[in-house]
């Protein structure tokens, strides 16, 4: 069950992935903007122990994956293509996905474009687009893209944001090395990626009309103290997607898997446990 780290070539990029539980049911964990595969590190082994083949990639421009140098090498469409290409490289015909923040935006796109390959989807601390995300949310994205360099962001993340909830302050105070780790993730991100993605995230179209046609199990998670517009956006998604479940986690902000881990685990593990059984992986699907 011990996780392994390896690189997988997907199209024109190499993605570094963490992997645990090979041979189990496929589960992809996708991080958000300036995040990393280690955002889910606490859960690789617990999920593998429950029978999941866990794979968590660093997206292009993040962590130890390739950092293409041109702005045109970054977009939500390209991130979606990378994730689908990674799943193909792993030999998975079907899978379950957890997408956090920007990773949740990628998850929405995959659900719309490749929903026949998803057995379930967790949309975590994400929004469906500018319209439902709220004007303030989009203003934050646009302002950050214009004003904040990654070096500035890296300095800012060394301390809890002003007026942070107790769960965030506790994370900084009690988790050894957390500030260093948060800063390192930002510094390991491509400045070209950051500028390109901030520009796109600030004006992305509303996906709610497309999400209304989904026909798969969906869990929508938000922290009650998430960024402006994210609880409203999550609520709108849960109301739009047929049969979706909404979990607003008390005390959490934007990363509940770290801030309120017990509540996050209870919501996610219950959802995963209730998913209909999928066919067992073929020999090629179980081979890595």
C-alpha positions in Angstrom: 0.0 0.0 0.0 3.0 2.3 0.3 2.7 5.2 -2.2 5.1 5.4 -5.2 6.1 8.4 -7.1 6.7 8.2 -10.9 6.5 10.2 -14.1 3.9 9.5 -16.9 4.3 10.9 -20.3 1.0 12.4 -21.5 1.2 14.1 -25.0 3.9 16.7 -24.9 4.4 16.8 -21.1 5.6 14.5 -18.3 3.3 14.5 -15.3 4.7 13.3 -11.9 2.1 11.2 -10.1 1.8 9.6 -6.7 0.2 6.2 -6.7 -1.1 3.8 -4.1 -3.3 0.7 -4.1 -2.5 -0.5 -7.7 -5.1 -3.0 -8.8 -7.9 -1.4 -6.9 -10.8 0.6 -8.2 -9.5 3.7 -10.1 -9.6 7.0 -8.2 -8.0 10.2 -9.5 -7.3 13.1 -7.0 -6.7 16.4 -8.8 -5.4 19.5 -7.0 -6.1 23.2 -7.6 -4.3 26.3 -8.7 -0.7 26.4 -7.4 -1.4 23.2 -5.5 0.3 19.8 -5.8 -0.4 16.1 -5.6 0.6 16.3 -1.9 -2.6 18.3 -1.1 -4.1 14.8 -0.8 -1.1 13.1 0.7 -2.8 12.4 4.1 -5.4 10.3 2.2 -3.5 8.2 -0.3 -3.0 5.3 2.0 -6.4 5.4 3.7 -8.1 5.3 0.4 -5.9 2.6 -0.9 -6.7 0.5 2.2 -10.4 0.9 1.3 -9.8 -0.7 -2.1 -9.0 2.3 -4.3 -6.2 2.6 -6.8 -5.3 6.1 -6.0 -3.4 8.4 -8.4 -2.7 12.0 -7.7 -0.9 14.0 -10.4 0.9 17.3 -10.4 -0.8 19.2 -13.2 1.3 20.8 -15.9 3.0 23.9 -14.6 2.8 22.6 -11.1 5.1 20.7 -8.7 7.5 18.3 -10.3 5.6 18.0 -13.6 6.8 19.7 -16.8 6.5 23.5 -16.9 6.0 24.5 -20.6 7.3 28.0 -21.3 4.6 29.5 -23.5 1.3 31.1 -22.2 -0.6 29.2 -24.9 0.5 25.9 -23.3 -1.9 26.6 -20.4 -5.7 26.5 -20.4 -8.5 24.5 -18.8 -8.9 22.7 -22.1 -5.3 21.5 -22.0 -5.6 20.5 -18.3 -8.6 18.5 -19.2 -6.8 16.8 -22.1 -3.9 16.0 -19.8 -6.1 14.4 -17.2 -7.9 12.3 -19.8 -4.5 11.4 -21.4 -3.2 10.3 -18.0 -6.2 8.1 -17.4 -5.6 6.6 -20.8 -2.0 6.0 -20.0 -3.0 4.3 -16.8 -5.2 2.0 -18.8 -8.4 3.0 -17.0 -11.6 2.8 -19.0 -13.6 4.2 -16.1 -12.7 6.0 -13.0 -13.9 8.2 -10.1 -12.5 11.7 -9.7 -12.0 14.2 -6.9 -11.3 17.7 -8.1 -10.3 20.5 -5.8 -10.8 24.2 -6.8 -9.3 24.5 -10.3 -9.1 20.7 -10.4 -12.9 20.8 -9.8 -13.3 23.0 -12.8 -11.3 20.3 -14.8 -13.6 17.7 -13.3 -16.7 19.6 -14.5 -15.3 19.7 -18.0 -14.5 16.0 -17.9 -18.0 15.2 -16.6 -19.6 17.2 -19.5 -17.2 15.9 -22.2 -16.4 12.4 -21.0 -19.1 11.6 -18.5 -19.5 8.1 -19.8 -16.0 7.3 -18.3 -16.9 8.6 -14.8 -18.4 6.3 -12.1 -18.6 9.3 -9.7 -17.3 12.8 -9.2 -16.4 14.9 -6.1 -16.4 18.7 -6.8 -14.6 20.2 -3.9 -14.4 24.0 -3.2 -15.0 25.0 -6.8 -17.4 27.0 -8.8 -19.2 26.4 -12.2 -18.2 29.8 -13.7 -18.3 33.5 -13.6 -22.0 33.9 -13.6 -22.8 31.6 -10.6 -19.5 32.3 -8.9 -20.4 35.9 -8.2 -18.9 39.2 -9.3 -16.7 39.4 -6.2 -15.1 36.1 -6.8 -14.2 36.9 -10.4 -12.9 40.3 -9.2 -10.6 38.5 -6.8 -9.3 36.3 -9.6 -8.7 39.2 -12.0 -7.0 41.4 -9.3 -4.8 38.6 -8.2 -3.7 37.9 -11.7 -2.8 41.5 -12.3 -1.2 42.4 -9.0 0.3 39.3 -7.4 3.5 37.6 -8.5 4.1 34.1 -7.4 6.9 35.4 -5.1 4.4 37.7 -3.5 1.9 34.9 -3.1 4.6 32.7 -1.7 5.3 35.3 1.0 1.6 35.7 1.8 0.9 32.0 2.2 3.4 31.8 5.1 0.7 33.1 7.4 -3.0 32.5 7.7 -5.0 35.1 5.7 -6.6 37.9 7.7 -9.8 36.8 9.5 -9.1 33.2 8.9 -11.3 30.7 10.7 -10.0 28.8 13.6 -9.4 25.7 11.5 -6.9 27.5 9.3 -5.1 29.2 12.2 -4.9 25.8 13.9 -3.4 24.2 10.7 -0.6 26.8 10.6 0.0 26.5 14.4 -0.1 22.8 14.9 0.9 21.1 11.6 4.7 20.9 11.6 6.3 22.6 8.6 2.9 23.7 7.1 4.0 27.3 6.3 7.1 26.1 4.5 5.1 23.5 2.6 2.5 26.0 1.5 5.2 28.4 0.3 7.1 25.6 -1.5 4.0 24.6 -3.5 3.6 28.2 -4.8 7.3 28.5 -5.7 7.2 25.2 -7.5 4.5 26.6 -9.8 5.2 28.1 -13.2 4.9 31.9 -13.4 3.8 31.5 -17.0 1.1 29.1 -15.9 -0.1 31.3 -13.1 -0.5 34.4 -15.3 -2.3 32.4 -18.1 -4.6 30.5 -15.8 -5.5 33.6 -13.7 -6.5 35.3 -16.9 -8.7 32.4 -18.0 -10.3 31.8 -14.6 -11.3 35.4 -14.4 -13.7 35.2 -17.3 -14.6 31.5 -17.8 -18.2 30.8 -18.9 -20.9 29.4 -16.7 -21.1 25.6 -16.9 -24.4 25.3 -15.0 -26.5 24.7 -18.1 -24.2 21.8 -19.1 -24.1 20.4 -15.6 -27.9 20.0 -15.5 -27.6 17.1 -18.0 -25.1 15.0 -16.0 -26.2 11.5 -15.2 -23.6 10.3 -12.6 -23.3 10.4 -8.8 -21.9 13.7 -7.7 -20.8 15.0 -4.3 -20.3 18.8 -4.0 -18.2 19.9 -1.0 -17.5 23.5 0.2 -16.1 24.9 3.4 -18.5 27.2 5.1 -15.7 29.9 5.2 -14.6 29.4 1.6 -13.6 32.2 -0.7 -16.4 34.7 -1.7 -18.9 33.1 -4.0 -17.7 29.5 -3.5 -20.5 28.3 -1.2 -23.1 30.0 -3.4 -21.5 28.4 -6.5 -21.3 25.0 -4.9 -25.0 25.2 -3.8 -25.9 26.2 -7.4 -24.1 23.2 -8.8 -25.7 20.8 -6.3 -29.1 22.1 -7.2 -28.4 21.9 -10.9 -26.9 18.4 -11.1 -29.6 15.7 -10.9 -29.3 13.7 -7.7 -26.2 15.6 -6.5 -25.4 15.8 -2.7 -24.1 19.0 -1.1 -21.9 19.0 2.0 -21.0 22.4 3.4 -18.4 21.6 6.1 -18.6 23.6 9.3 -15.4 25.4 10.2 -13.6 24.7 7.0 -12.3 27.2 4.5 -10.9 26.3 1.0 -9.0 23.1 1.9 -11.2 21.0 4.2 -9.2 17.9 3.6 -6.5 19.6 5.7 -8.6 22.1 7.9 -11.4 19.8 9.0 -10.1 16.4 8.0 -12.6 14.3 10.0 -15.6 16.0 8.5 -14.0 15.8 5.0 -13.2 12.1 5.3 -16.7 11.3 6.6 -18.3 13.0 3.6 -16.0 11.6 1.0 -15.7 8.1 2.3 -19.5 7.8 2.7 -19.9 9.0 -0.9 -17.3 6.6 -2.3 -18.6 3.7 -0.3 -22.1 4.2 -1.7 -21.0 4.3 -5.4 -22.4 1.4 -7.5 -19.9 -1.3 -8.0 -18.0 -1.0 -11.3 -16.7 -4.0 -13.3 -13.3 -5.3 -11.9 -10.3 -3.8 -13.7 -9.0 -5.8 -16.7 -5.5 -7.1 -16.6 -4.3 -4.0 -18.5 -6.2 -1.6 -16.2 -4.6 -3.2 -13.1 -1.1 -3.1 -14.6 1.2 -0.1 -14.0 
